[in-house]
Amino acid sequence: MADSNNDVLSRKLNVLIALTLKQVLGDKEFAKGKRRQGTGDVIRLLADMGLESKDIAEIVGSPLTSVRTLLTPTRRK
């Protein structure tokens, strides 16, 4: 039961983080169908804060595989 509560809390926090990022970066950064400049920087920032790839993907609206690719050591040069 505790895991379920943690999952719900995690999803709610992810929504709050995403909304805050949307305000900070401007709506155009989160526009659907357009390439989002600086998404890699946001992904790395969130990873450095200790968030897992799955949560980061949900927050920035990117596929999980893309997030993992951006966080691989060879891509972080």
BELPE-V628920 format. One record per residue. N is the residue number from 1. D_LAST is the distance of its C-alpha to the last C-alpha in Angstrom with 2 decimals. Layout:
n=N d_last=D_LAST
n=N d_last=D_LAST
//
This chain:
n=1 d_last=41.54
n=2 d_last=39.07
n=3 d_last=36.12
n=4 d_last=37.48
n=5 d_last=37.77
n=6 d_last=34.21
n=7 d_last=33.01
n=8 d_last=35.06
n=9 d_last=33.82
n=10 d_last=30.17
n=11 d_last=30.80
n=12 d_last=32.60
n=13 d_last=29.88
n=14 d_last=27.27
n=15 d_last=29.63
n=16 d_last=29.99
n=17 d_last=26.25
n=18 d_last=25.88
n=19 d_last=28.86
n=20 d_last=27.60
n=21 d_last=24.24
n=22 d_last=26.38
n=23 d_last=28.42
n=24 d_last=25.63
n=25 d_last=23.63
n=26 d_last=26.79
n=27 d_last=28.36
n=28 d_last=26.83
n=29 d_last=23.38
n=30 d_last=25.06
n=31 d_last=27.31
n=32 d_last=27.95
n=33 d_last=27.24
n=34 d_last=24.87
n=35 d_last=21.13
n=36 d_last=19.87
n=37 d_last=17.62
n=38 d_last=15.26
n=39 d_last=15.72
n=40 d_last=12.08
n=41 d_last=12.26
n=42 d_last=15.55
n=43 d_last=14.45
n=44 d_last=11.84
n=45 d_last=14.66
n=46 d_last=17.19
n=47 d_last=15.34
n=48 d_last=15.02
n=49 d_last=18.74
n=50 d_last=19.49
n=51 d_last=20.31
n=52 d_last=20.22
n=53 d_last=18.62
n=54 d_last=22.18
n=55 d_last=22.99
n=56 d_last=19.90
n=57 d_last=20.78
n=58 d_last=24.31
n=59 d_last=23.45
n=60 d_last=21.31
n=61 d_last=23.36
n=62 d_last=20.70
n=63 d_last=21.28
n=64 d_last=20.26
n=65 d_last=18.59
n=66 d_last=16.33
n=67 d_last=15.39
n=68 d_last=14.79
n=69 d_last=12.63
n=70 d_last=10.38
n=71 d_last=10.34
n=72 d_last=9.69
n=73 d_last=7.36
n=74 d_last=6.25
n=75 d_last=5.65
n=76 d_last=3.82
n=77 d_last=0.00
//
